[in-house]
Amino acid sequence: MTSNPVATEDLQVRETPMPIAVVKLANRVIVDVSDPLVELVGAERSDLLGTDATQYLVGEPNAALPLLVTGEILGYETATTIRAGPDGTLDVHLWVHAFDHTRPPELALIVVDDESPGGLPGFPGTAEDVVVLGTVDPEWRVDRITADVTTLLGYDSEAVVGTAFLAALHPGDIAELLSGVGHAVRSGRSVIVRLRLRNRDGEWRWCRACVASMGESGSFAFVLTSAVVPSGDGNDPVQLREHLRRIAYEVQASRLLPEANDLPKASDLPAMQRLTAREVQIVGALSKGHRSSDIARNLCLAPSTVRNHLASVYRKLGVTSQIGLLAVLRGESGPQPGDR
């Protein structure tokens, strides 16, 4: 059933703090843009509206675009170059998401990240915004997962490690997952799919999964967030504004994917399963040599928040300093110099 056209003027897209464009997928025409995007590309708003979004790309559109148009995936991310200003170009990262709940979708939301320090501004998270980070080995068994899985699905993280990922997946969603993982492997970029996962009570819960290939045969990393399937009119402006907020949150959560493959597996360091996705993100940044102050700035967190997360990490991993933490991540044992 085809829904009524979405009135984007009711969605407050213009005031959104992220550089975004809303595009009609049937003809790739831009129907709305935010003020930050107008400023980023150095164009007049009136010049952007009604034009073909692909004309601003340097090169061809990503191969995932047809999959989004047909509804096989819900979104994808890609690095590309766009035209900006009268004669300039800009290297950016694009996050392209289905913006409405129809299948196939009518609208796409394009989030433009110029990868400047501090990353994308976005909407604040809420208590309902739970992010689960994990990885699957070549046999499709979970070999890493964060403690947030208890909140999302009710399982203890230790009980999930070693289990078959497909055992928790609704049979009707296997084809969609395979399509998404297949493109992630071919492109080296992440895609977003919607899946039903069985929770601890045996009920199916809709989740959005951002998946990325880890470069090994069949293995992939994933970020899970809750997916709300709307009831009633999917064009309700309140629902769509909430959907926009969730997409903004997912864009930030997807930044966790590169951290997954750089950290120890549960078999090497079981205590890692006690960490939350945010703690993993901070640990991953520390392991790459970033200072706490830089992490706070890049994640848009208060320095005290980063310190509190680190204190929690130290307690869970049984260390008392950053030196001890890095030693544990390298697989070294015993007390380390300065770890007291």
C-alpha positions in Angstrom: 0.0 0.0 0.0 1.4 3.4 -1.0 1.3 6.0 1.8 0.6 9.7 1.3 3.5 11.9 0.3 5.5 13.1 3.3 5.2 16.9 4.0 8.9 17.5 4.8 8.2 21.1 5.8 6.5 19.7 8.9 9.6 17.8 10.0 11.7 20.7 11.0 14.6 19.4 8.8 15.9 22.9 8.3 16.6 23.4 12.0 18.3 20.0 12.4 21.9 20.4 13.8 23.3 17.9 11.3 24.2 18.6 7.6 21.4 16.5 5.9 19.4 16.3 2.7 16.1 14.6 2.2 15.9 13.0 -1.3 13.0 11.4 -3.1 14.4 8.0 -4.2 12.3 7.6 -7.3 14.1 10.4 -9.1 16.9 11.4 -6.6 15.5 14.9 -6.3 16.4 16.9 -3.2 13.2 17.9 -1.4 14.6 19.4 1.8 18.0 20.4 3.3 19.2 21.5 6.7 20.9 24.9 7.3 24.2 23.2 8.3 24.3 21.4 4.9 23.7 24.7 3.0 26.6 26.2 5.0 28.9 23.2 4.4 28.5 23.1 0.6 28.4 26.9 0.2 25.3 26.9 -1.9 22.0 28.7 -1.7 19.1 26.7 -0.3 16.9 27.5 -3.3 19.7 26.2 -5.7 19.7 22.8 -3.9 16.0 22.2 -3.7 14.5 20.3 -6.7 17.8 19.3 -8.2 19.2 15.8 -8.7 21.3 14.9 -5.6 23.7 12.7 -7.7 24.9 15.7 -9.7 26.8 16.9 -6.6 28.8 13.7 -6.5 32.3 13.5 -8.1 32.0 10.1 -9.7 29.2 7.5 -9.8 26.8 6.8 -6.9 27.6 4.0 -4.6 26.6 0.5 -5.7 24.4 0.2 -2.6 22.0 2.8 -3.8 19.9 0.4 -5.9 19.6 -1.9 -2.9 18.2 1.0 -0.9 15.8 2.0 -3.6 14.3 -1.6 -3.7 14.2 -1.9 0.1 16.7 -4.7 0.3 18.7 -2.6 2.8 17.8 0.3 5.0 21.0 2.3 4.6 24.7 2.4 3.9 27.8 4.6 4.4 30.4 5.6 2.0 33.4 7.9 1.5 33.2 10.1 -1.5 33.8 13.6 -2.9 31.1 16.2 -3.4 31.0 19.5 -5.3 31.1 22.5 -3.0 31.0 26.1 -3.8 31.4 27.5 -7.3 34.5 25.4 -8.3 35.5 23.5 -5.2 35.2 19.9 -3.9 35.0 18.4 -0.5 35.9 14.9 0.8 33.1 13.6 2.9 31.5 10.6 4.5 27.9 10.0 3.5 25.4 8.1 5.7 22.4 7.3 3.6 19.2 6.0 5.3 15.7 5.1 4.3 13.7 8.0 5.9 10.2 6.6 5.9 8.7 3.2 6.8 7.3 2.1 3.5 8.8 -0.8 1.6 10.4 0.2 -0.8 11.1 3.5 0.9 10.0 6.8 -0.8 12.5 9.1 0.8 16.2 8.8 1.8 18.0 10.9 4.4 21.6 11.7 3.5 23.8 12.8 6.4 27.0 14.5 5.3 30.1 14.3 7.5 33.2 16.3 6.5 35.1 14.4 9.3 36.1 17.6 11.0 37.3 17.3 14.7 34.4 16.6 17.0 32.5 14.7 14.4 28.9 15.1 13.7 26.7 17.1 16.0 23.5 15.2 16.7 20.5 14.7 18.9 21.0 13.7 22.5 20.5 10.1 23.4 17.8 8.9 25.7 17.4 6.0 28.1 15.9 4.0 25.3 18.9 4.3 23.1 20.8 1.1 23.7 23.7 0.2 21.4 25.2 -3.3 21.3 28.6 -3.9 19.6 29.7 -7.3 18.6 31.5 -9.5 16.1 30.9 -12.7 14.3 33.6 -15.2 13.3 33.8 -17.0 9.9 31.5 -19.7 11.2 29.0 -17.0 12.2 29.3 -17.5 15.9 29.4 -14.5 18.2 33.0 -14.0 19.4 32.6 -10.5 21.0 29.6 -8.7 22.4 29.1 -5.8 24.8 27.2 -5.9 28.0 24.4 -3.8 26.5 22.9 -7.0 25.0 21.4 -7.6 28.5 19.4 -4.4 28.2 18.4 -4.9 24.6 17.6 -8.6 24.5 17.8 -9.8 28.1 20.8 -12.2 27.6 24.0 -12.2 29.7 26.9 -11.3 27.4 28.9 -14.3 28.6 26.0 -16.6 27.5 25.9 -15.1 24.0 29.6 -15.6 23.2 30.1 -18.8 21.2 26.5 -19.1 20.1 25.3 -19.1 16.4 24.2 -15.6 15.3 21.5 -17.2 13.1 20.0 -19.0 16.0 18.6 -15.7 17.3 17.5 -14.4 13.9 14.0 -14.7 12.5 14.0 -17.1 9.5 12.2 -14.5 7.4 15.1 -12.0 7.8 18.0 -14.3 6.8 17.9 -13.2 3.2 18.0 -9.5 4.1 21.0 -10.1 6.4 22.8 -12.1 3.7 22.2 -9.3 1.2 23.5 -6.7 3.6 26.6 -8.6 4.6 27.3 -9.5 0.9 27.4 -5.8 0.0 29.5 -4.9 3.1 32.0 -7.5 2.0 32.1 -6.3 -1.6 32.3 -2.6 -0.8 34.3 -2.6 2.4 31.6 -0.3 3.9 28.8 -0.8 6.4 25.1 -1.2 5.6 22.0 -1.1 7.7 19.4 -3.8 7.7 16.3 -4.4 9.9 16.1 -7.7 11.6 13.9 -9.6 14.2 16.0 -11.1 17.0 14.7 -13.5 19.6 15.0 -12.1 23.1 15.5 -14.0 26.3 11.7 -14.4 26.8 11.4 -16.0 23.3 9.7 -13.0 21.7 10.9 -11.4 18.5 12.2 -7.8 18.8 12.8 -5.6 15.8 16.4 -4.2 15.6 18.3 -2.2 13.2 21.7 -3.7 12.5 24.7 -1.9 11.1 27.1 -4.5 9.7 30.6 -4.3 8.3 32.9 -6.9 6.9 36.0 -7.6 9.0 38.1 -8.7 6.1 38.1 -12.4 7.0 36.0 -14.9 5.2 32.4 -14.5 6.4 33.2 -12.6 9.6 31.6 -9.2 10.3 31.1 -6.6 13.0 27.7 -5.3 14.0 26.0 -2.6 15.9 22.5 -3.3 17.1 19.9 -0.7 18.1 16.2 -1.0 18.8 13.9 -0.5 15.8 10.5 1.0 16.4 7.9 -0.2 13.8 5.3 2.5 13.8 1.6 2.0 14.2 -0.9 4.1 12.3 0.1 6.7 9.8 3.9 6.5 9.1 3.8 10.1 7.8 3.0 11.5 11.2 5.5 14.4 11.7 6.1 13.4 15.3 7.0 9.9 14.3 9.3 11.1 11.5 11.1 13.6 13.8 11.7 10.7 16.2 13.0 8.6 13.3 15.3 11.4 12.3 16.6 11.6 15.9 17.2 7.8 15.9 19.1 7.9 12.6 21.3 10.7 14.0 22.0 8.5 17.0 22.8 5.5 14.8 25.2 7.4 12.7 27.2 8.1 15.9 26.8 4.6 17.1 28.1 3.2 13.8 31.5 4.8 14.5 32.0 1.9 17.0 32.4 -0.6 14.2 36.1 0.1 13.5 36.9 -0.5 17.2 35.5 -4.0 17.2 38.2 -5.9 15.3 41.0 -4.1 17.2 40.1 -5.4 20.6 40.6 -8.8 22.2 38.1 -11.6 21.6 36.1 -13.0 24.5 38.3 -16.2 24.3 41.4 -14.1 24.9 40.0 -11.7 27.5 36.6 -12.8 28.8 36.3 -9.7 31.0 35.8 -7.6 27.8 32.2 -8.8 27.7 31.5 -6.8 30.8 32.2 -3.5 29.0 29.4 -1.4 27.4 29.6 -0.1 23.8 30.6 3.3 25.0 33.4 1.9 27.2 34.6 -0.1 24.2 34.7 3.0 22.1 36.8 4.8 24.7 39.1 1.9 25.2 39.6 1.6 21.5 40.6 5.3 21.2 43.0 4.9 24.1 44.6 1.9 22.5 45.3 4.0 19.4 47.2 6.6 21.4 44.5 9.2 21.9 44.5 11.2 25.2 41.5 11.4 27.4 41.0 15.1 26.7 41.0 14.4 22.9 38.5 11.5 23.4 36.1 13.7 25.3 36.3 16.4 22.6 35.9 13.9 19.7 32.9 12.2 21.4 31.3 15.4 22.5 31.5 14.2 26.1 32.5 16.0 29.3 36.1 15.1 30.5 34.5 13.9 33.8 32.3 11.5 31.8 35.3 10.0 30.1 37.0 9.6 33.5 33.9 7.9 34.9 33.8 5.5 32.0 37.5 4.7 32.4 37.1 4.1 36.2 34.4 1.6 35.3 36.6 -0.1 32.7 39.5 -0.4 35.2 37.2 -2.0 37.7 35.8 -4.5 35.2 39.2 -5.5 33.8 41.0 -5.5 37.1 43.5 -2.8 36.5 44.1 0.6 38.2 45.7 2.7 35.5 45.9 3.4 31.8 49.3 1.6 31.7 47.7 -1.5 33.1 44.8 -1.3 30.8 46.9 -1.1 27.7 49.0 -4.0 29.0 45.9 -6.2 29.4 44.8 -5.3 25.9 48.2 -6.4 24.5 47.8 -9.7 26.3 50.4 -9.1 29.0 49.8 -10.4 32.5 50.9 -9.4 35.9 51.3 -6.0 37.5 52.6 -3.3 35.2 54.9 -0.4 36.1 52.8 2.4 37.4 49.7 0.2 37.7 49.2 0.8 41.4 
